[in-house]
Amino acid sequence: MTKPVVTEKQITAFQRDGAVLIPGALTDWVGVMTDGITRNLNDPSDLASENNVKKGRFFDDYCNWQRIPEFEDVIRNSPAAEIAAKLMRSKTAQIFHDHVLVKESGTPTPTPWHQDGPYYFVEGEQTISMWIPVDPVSDASLRMIAGSHRWGKPVRPVSWADNSDFYAKSEDWIEVPDPDADPASFEVLEWPMEPGDIVLFDFRTVHGARGNPEGTSRRALSLRWVGDDARYVERSGCTSPPYPGHGMVTGQRLRADWFPVIWDQG
């Protein structure tokens, strides 16, 4: 019997908590992803950032899958799109973008608590981000606030450089939470991970990560997907990623020539 791509228990956990771990889902693709991350580090795009850390290195870059063949291979030919669709309970999985994140050994800078959704020009109940390490991770693994994808208001998006508002126009946000300062008020999910394990979370799930200890590297590929109900939404400033010239208007599905449907149940 063919092993199911995801189990009903995992789907239920994702829908309830906004995040789930699927061990070993892309183990067979670790070599391909590692080669792609190396290629990206050696040839960053104009969107790449070094994040101005005081010690170590925190590199990230995104929207490279159409120029880095290893990333396109994973997106089109691995089980990733089907996994995304099943967890979203969507008939389709449409690629939004890829994102490489590298924290080198001894980089103490944490990834701030945030939701991805407010930075994006897409909203919907069916969205999902995959975080796939190609190195073993423990203390530097992702941390997620269970149930935060169901909060009534989105978390204020801020610039990671100086904590200023990401958009010039103020909107109806709630302040960035600090679960470490108030642990009794939040359930934080985190898992040690091996290469090829996947943490999957809703665009609205609040998440962050600690700094990276000495002696460990943390290289990860993140893939962001949208499902059947996701629609373009106009923001009050430039989104991240920006995608200039897309021509979409609020309420439209993302244009399939820029954001192709990779999985279609039919």
N, C-alpha and C positions, 0 to 999 in steps of 0.2 A: 504493500500500500504506500502511495506517495505521501510523504509527510506534509501536512498543511503549511502554507507559507506563514500564517499566523494562526493562533488558536482563538477560540471565542473568549477564553479567559483573558487573553492579552487585549483583545478588542474592548472588552468590558472595562478593564483597568484603565486603558487609554481614555475612553469616554468619560469615566468617573473622575480620574485624577488629572487628566490633561498631559500625562506622561507615562511611558512604560519602557522597560528594558527588554530587548529581544536578544538573548545571547547567541553568538555565532552565526547571525543571519547573513553576514557578508564575509565570513572567514576566507572563502575561496577567492575573494577579490582584494585581499589586503595588499598583495604585491602590486597589482595594477594601481590601486589608490596611492601607495607609497611612491611609485614611479611618477604619478601625476603631481603629487605634492612637491617632490624634488624638482620636477620641471617648472612648476609654478614659482618655487623659491628662486630658481635660477633665471626666470624670465617673468618677473611680476608685471601686472598690468598697471595702467594709470590710476586704478582705484585702490592699489595696494597701500597699506599703512604699516608703519613700525610702532605706532601707538606710544611713542615717546616715554618708554619706561626708563627708570633711573638705573636699573640693574637688569642684566640678562637681555632677552629679546622676546617681544610679543608681536609677531607678524600676522597680518591677515590680508586676504585678497578675495575678491569674488567676481562672479559673472565671467568665468573663463572656460566654461565647458565646451564652447564651440571652437576654441582654439587649442585646447589641451586634449589630445585624443584619448588619454586614459580616463579622464572624467566623462567624456562623451560615451565611452565604452561602458562604464559603470551605470550611467544614467539609462542608456538604451537597452543594455543586454543583461544586467544583473536583476535579481528579484526586487530591487529597491522600489520601483514604481508600483508593482503589484502589492507589496507590503504596505506602502503608503495608502493606496486606494482601500485596501481591506480595513485598515485601522480607522480611516476617515468615514467608513461606510459610504463610500462614493463609488459610482460606476466608472469614473475616470480618475487618472492622476496626471496632472499637467505640471511640467517642470517650471518652477519660478526662477530659482538660481542656485548655483553652487557657492560654497564659501570655505576657504582654507583658513585654519587657525593653528598657529604654531607658537607654543610657549617653550622656550629652551630651558635647559637646566638652570636652576637658581634664579628664576624670574618671579619675584615675590608679588608682583602686581596682580590683584584679583580681577576677574571679569565682573563688572558691576551688576547688581540685580537689575533686570529689565524684562520687558516683553518685546518680542520681535515685531508684533503686529503694528504698533503705532508708528514705527519707522517706515512701514511699507505702504504702497498704494493699493492694497488689496484687503478686503474684509470678507468674512464668511464663517460658518460653523465648521466647514470642511477644509482645514489647513493643517499642514504637518511639516515639522522640521526634523531631519535625521542628523544625529551627531555620531560620527563613526571614527573612533581612534584607530591609528595604526601602530600605536605604542600601548603597552599596559598602563593603565591609570588607576590611581587610588585617591590620594588626597586632592588631586587636581581634576577629579571628575566633575561633570556637571551636577548642579544642585537645583532642584525645582520645587516650587511651592505647590503642593497638591491642591487641586481645585481652583487655582487662581485663574484658570481659563473661563470660569463662570462668574467672576467678580462683575459687579454691575457697571463699573467704569474702568477704562483703561488706565494703566500706569503712565505717568508723565514721561515722555521720551526726553532724554538729556544727552548732551554731548559728553562723551567719556573723557574728553580732554580737560574740561573745566566745570562740569555739572550744570552748564547753562541750558536753557530750553533749546531743544532741537529745532523747533519752529518759532518764527518770530511772533506769530499770532497765538495768544493763549487760548487753550481749549479746556474742556471740562475733564481734567485728569485727576487721578488721586496721586498722592506723593509716593515716591519710590520706597518700598518697604525695607526694613532691616530685620530679617528673621533672627540674626545672631544677637541683636539687642533685645529681642522680645520673643524668645523661642517658644513660650507657652501659647502664643497666638497663631503659630503656623506649623503645619506639618511639612517638613522638608524631606524630599526624596533624593537619594543619591546612591549610586552603586559603583563598586570597583568594576573595572571593565578590562577585557582582553581585546587584542586587535581583532576587528571584524564584528564585535558586539555593536549593537545599535541602541542608543537612547532616542526615543521618538517623542516629540512634544508638540502641542498645539501652538500656533503663532501667538496665542494670548497667554500662554503659561509663563509665569514669572520665573526666571532662572538666572543663574550666575555661576561663578567658579572661584575657588581659592587660587592663590599663586602656586607656582610650580617649585617643589623642593629641589635641593641640590641632588645631582646624580640621576635625574629623570628628565626625559624629553617628552613633550606632549604635542604630537602632531595629529590633527584630526581633519577629516573632510565632512562638511555639513551639506546636505542636500535639502532644499526647500520645495515643497509641493503644494498645489492647491487642487481642490476637488470640484464637484458639480455646482455647488452653490456659491463659490468664491466670485466676487465681483470687484471691478476697479472702483476705487473711491478717491475723490479729489482731496488732497491735503492742503494745508495752509502754507506749505513751503516745499523745498526740494526734498524728496524722499531718499532713502538709502535701501537698495540701489536706486539711482536716479532715472535711468532709462530715458534720456532725452529724446523727444520727437516721436513718442509712442502713439500719439493721436487718439488715445482712448478717452471716453467720458464716463462719468459716474454711472454705475449700473451695468456696464458691459462686462462680459467675460473677458479674461485676458486674451489678447489676440494670439491665435494659435500659430501664426508664422514666427512670432518672437518667443512664444512660450508653448512649445508643442505638447500635445497630448501623447504621453508615452505609454500609458496603460488605458485600455478601453475594454470594459467587460462586454460591451455590445448590447 
